[in-house]
Amino acid sequence: MPTTSPKSQHVLVLNCGSSSLKFAIIDANTGHEIISGLAERLGATTPSIKYKFNGAKTVINLVAGQAHAEAIDTLVSLIKDHSLDEQLIAVGHRVVHGGEHFTQSVLIDEKVIAGITQAATLAPLHGHANLLGIASAQASFEGLPQIAVFDTAFHQTMNEVAYLYALPYKLYTEFGVRRYGFHGTSHFYVAGQTAKLLNQPIEQSNFISAHLGNGCSVCAIKNGKSVDTSMGLTPLEGLMMGTRSGDIDPGLFNFLTTQLDYTAQQIDNLLNQKSGLLGISELSNDCRTIEEAAVAGNKKAILALDMFCYRLSKQIAAYMVPLQRLDAIIFTGGIGENSDIIREKVISLLAFLGLDCDQKANLNARFGQEGIISSSQARSKAVVMPTNEEWVIALDAANIAKEL
């Protein structure tokens, strides 16, 4: 990973969702979180901020209807009350969609705002929330540099064979309809850390990274660069996820509208909020709940897990086409880091790639523990690597701020 100067480099990291705000102050030199928390249910009747500082957890109830601006105002007061504002050097913003405009993190100015606004049409829920967070932070931290770090930037090294859809070409040239990919900061981080773990240069490393959480994506990383990824124009494409369907037959849209009288909004809600693990299990989008039910013999829970692992394994196998040689598969994200059951199932399905699973190592690699979970005889390694997207954002923000 990049390094900064030995002096403390405290960065406020903001990750704005449509009704939430995740935040942390991180020392970019070490990745240490000084304070972290989540404002949730913003704009609803019971908004609140939950945060952790010095090992203690606290909840602040906000006034009904308060949204991002008010949450950031409360966060500013919280930071000042704990005397944390004096060491801040920058604010780093997670921006989900950078379109083709942004291939790396940038200092936010009016031109950057215009580019983010344009890209927001490709991810309206995330993009507009990101813009709200930036505007609120600029007003509250007027003297601090504001840096945008893009989920899509890492994937801008894909070539057109990988990122274009087989649609009329003018949809790409005129409207930017193409595959962009997401979870870029996570794939970037775990690839770098895995190269260190395996003691090999990232520039000579071929990995397949599986970021598995409520949102899931796979990335083919060749010589340290993204060459393909499973998410597309939006985060809906690709793998089966917590509540998202992943890949489906596009003809489903016509069937749902003409045969079942679905509206476009109902279809969007179906595919994004009611499908995936939740839709098949009819229990939950939480993998832990589904695993417990599967162990108890629930047939739909078993089916949901089997489908999840089968589709994930197919996507990983497909990425051998651009890579040709595989050094390691990386499991990360909430499911990837904690579900030994899913890791073992996937590795078993991919045994033909020279993978195997050391059961003891697999069981030990949970709850934030990194490690190699394949045997020493395996031709390709299987690795569990906890992600740290916030540290990537803090690092980029600190490195840009110190050049000002």
N, C-alpha and C positions, 0 to 999 in steps of 0.2 A: 504494500500500500504506500501512497505518497506520504512524505513526512513533512512536518512543520518545525518551526524553531522550538527549542527547549522551553521557552517561556509559555505559561499557560495560555491556551487559545480557546476561550470559551465562546461557543456559538449557540445561539438560540435556533433550534430546528423546529419548523412548523410544517405540519402535514394536514391540510384542510380537506375534509370530505364534505359532502352535500349537507350533512347535519352534524358533523363532528369536527373536532380539532385536536389532533395529537401533537404534543409538544415535549421538548426536552432541551435542557442546556447541557451541552457535551463539551468536554475538553478534547479538542481535535487531536492533540498529541497522543492521548491514551485511549480514547473512546469512553472514558469514565462519564457516567451520567450524574450530574450534580443535582438536578431535579427533573422529574418527568411526570407526565400526566395526560389525561384525556378529558376534553370537554365534549359532552355528548347530548343527544336529543336537542340540539340547538334549533330554535324556532318553534319548538313544541311546548307543551304545558309544564313539563318538569325538567328543564335543562339543568345540568350540573357540571362541576369540574372535580375530577378525582385526581389527586397528585401524590407523589412520593418524594419526600425530602428527609435526608438524614435517617433513613430507615423507617420513618413514620408515614402512615397513609392518612390522608385527610380528604374530606368531601366538602365542597362548597356548593350550596344550592343557589342557582341563579333565578332571576325573576322570569315568570312564564313569558314565552315569546322571544326572549333574548337570543340573539344570533351571534355570528362570528365577531362582529365589531365589539359587542359588549363582552364576549368571552375573552377577547384579546385585551380589552381594558382591564378586566379582572386579573388576567395573567400578568399584565404590566405591574399592577399594584402588588400582586403576589411576589413577583421578582424583586421589586423595590423593598417590600417588607422584610425579605430575607437578605437584603443587601447584595444581590447577585448581579445587579445591573452594571456595576462599576467595572467588572472584568469582561463584559461582553465586547466582542470585536466585530460581530456580524450577525445577520439573521439569514439562515438558509431555508429556502422554501422547496418542498417537494412539489414539482409540477408534473402532473401525470402525462400530458400530451404536449410535445414540442413540435409535432409535425416534421416537415423537412427543414424547417428554419434553423433548428438548434441541434448541433452535433456534440455539444459539450456544455458544461455549466457556464453561466454568464452573469455579469453584474446587471441588475435590473435597471433599465432606464425606459424612457417613453417608447423607444423603438422596440424594445423587448416586450413591453406590455402589449403593443400592437400585434406582435407576432404570436404571443400567447393567446390573445383574444381571437385571432384568426383560427388558431389550432383548436380553440375551445369548441368550435362547431363540430369537431370530430369526436369529442367526449364531453358533452354539455354538462352533465352532472358534476364531473370532476373539475373540468376546466373553469367553470364559473365560480366554483368554490375556491379554487386556487387563486383566482383573481381577487375575490373578496378578502382572502387572507393576506395577500400582498398589499392591497390598499389599506387594510386596517393596520398592518405592521408598519407600513411607511409612515402613517400618521402617528403611531405610538412610539416608534423608534426612529425619529427623524434624523438623528445624527449617525446612525449605523448603516453601513453598506448592506444592501439586500441582494442576495444571490439566488438565482433560480437553478435548480438541479432537476433534470428531466428524466422521467422513467424511460422515455423512448430513445434517448441519445445513444446509449450503448449499442443499439441495434441499427444505427445508421451506417454501419459497415456492411450490412447485407447488400448483395447486388440485386439487379432488377429481376433476375431469374427467380430469386427467392421472395422478393417483396411485391411483385405485381400479381394482380388477379387476372384471370383469363376473361376479362371484360373489354368492351370497347375502349381503346387506348385513351381516347379523349376524356374519359371519366377520371383517369389519372392526371393528365396534363392540365385539365381545366378545373378539377374539383379535389385533387389530392387523394382520390380513392385508391388506396394501396394498403399493404400490411406494414404496420409500424412496430408492433411488439411492445410489451410492458415489463415491469419488474426488472428494468435494466440495471438499477443500482444494486439490487440483490445478486443478480447473475454476475455482475462485474466483481462485487466484493468476494463472493464465495469462490470464484475462479482464482482470484489472486491468492486467497488464503489456502486453497487446496494445492496450488503450485508450491507454496512455501512448505506445506505439510509433506509433500512428496519430494521436496528438495530438487525441483527442476524449474528452469526459467519459464515464466508464463508465456513468453514469446515462442516457446517450443512445445506448448501444451495443448492437447486436444481433449476437451471435456464436454460432457453433456450434463447440463445443470437442470435439476428439477426443483423448481420453487413450488411447494405444495402447501397451500393453506385454504382459506375459504375461496381465494382466487388461486388458480394454478397455471403455471406455464413451464415449458421446457425450452432450453436454449442450446443450440449447437455452437460451441466455442472452439475455433480453429486458430492455433497459434495466438491465443489470447484475445481474439476478436469474434464478435457475434457474426455468424454466417447464416443463421436461420433461427426462427423462434416460433412458438405455436400460437400466440395471440396475434391478432391481425389489425384491422382498422380500428377495432374496439377490443376491450378485454373479454368479449364474449366468445371469440373464436378459440378453437383448440381443444384442450382437455375437458373432461367432465370435472366439475368443480363443486363447491359447497352447495350453491343454489343455481349456478349457471349450467346450461346444457352442454356448452362446448359445441363441437361440430355437429351440424344436422343437415338434412337435405333441404336446400333452399325452397323446394317445391312445397314444403310444409306451410309456408306463408299463404300460398294460394288455397291450400286445403282448409286451413283454419279460417280464412276470410270468407270463402265461398260456401263451405259446407257447415261451418259452425258459427258463422257471423261474428268472429273475433274482430276487434278493432286493432289498429296498429299498436296502440298503447297496451292493450291486453296481451298481445303477442310479445311485446317487449318485456312486460312484467312476468309473463310465463317463462320466457327463456332466461331471464336474468335473476328472478327472485324465487321461482317455484320449481325449478328443475334440479339437475345434478344429483348429489347424494340425498338431498332432501326429497326430491321428486320420486326417486326410486325406492328409498327406504320407507318413505311416508312417516318418518320418525323425527329426523333432525338433520341439519347441515353440519353438525358437530361430529367429527370423525370418532371422538372418544365414545360418544353415546352409541354410535352405530357399531363400533367394535364390541362394546359390552353386549349389545343386543345380539350380534352375530355369534359371540361365544355362547350365549344362552340359547342359540338355535333359531333365532328369528330369520326366516327365509328371505324376506325382502332386504334385511340388513346384510345378509351374506351376499345376495345378488348385487347390492350397491357396491360393496367392497370389491367383489370380483370384476364388475364392470369398470370401476375406477382403475384398478391395477392393470386390466387388459388393455384399456385405451392408453394408459400411460406407457405401458411397455411397447405398444405399437408405435407410438410417437418417438420414443427413444430409439427404437430399431431403425426407423426411417431416417434418423439423423446420421446414421452411418454412411449414407450416400454422400453428403457434403464433407464428412470428416475423413472417411476411409480408415483412419487409425484412431483408436480410442485409448486414452490413458486412464480416464476415470469417469464414472458416473457420480454426480454430486447430489445428495438429498439435502434440501434445506426448507425453510418455512415451518409453520407450526406443525403440519402433518409430517413433512419430510424429516424434521428433527426429532420427533417424538414417537412416531408410529413404527415400532419394530415389526409389526404384523405386515403393514403395507410394504415396507422395504424388503422383507424376506420374500413376499409374494412376487414383487416385481423382479428381483434378482433371479428368482427361480425361473420366471418366464423368459429371462434374457440369458440363460446359461450358455446358449450358443455363441454369445459374444465373448466367452471366456471368463464370465463372472461367476462367483460363488459367494456364499454368505457364511461367515463365521458367527454362529449363533450366540456365543458368549459376547463377542465384541459388539454384535448388533444390539443385544439387550443392554449393554453398558452405555451405548451411545444414545443417551436420552437426557432430557432436561438440560439442554444447553451444552452438552459434552460433544466435542468434535472427535473424530476418529476414523480410522480405516476399518471397515466392517467385513472386508473380504479376506480370504486366507492369503498366505505368502505365495501359494502356488497359482493364484488367479492370474490370468493373462491381462485382464483389465481390473483396475481397482474400483471398489465401491466405497464412497466416503460420505460421512455425515458431517456437514459444516454449518454451524449456526450462522444465520445471516445477521447483518447489522447495517441496514440501509441508512439509519440516522447518522452513523459514524461517517459513511461515505459523503452524506450531505454536509456534515460539519467539516470534513477535510477539504472538500472543494470550496466551501465558503471561506474557510480560513486561508487557503492558498491564494484565492482571488483577492481577499481583503488585504493581505500583507503586501500585495503588489501595487496597491493604490497609493 
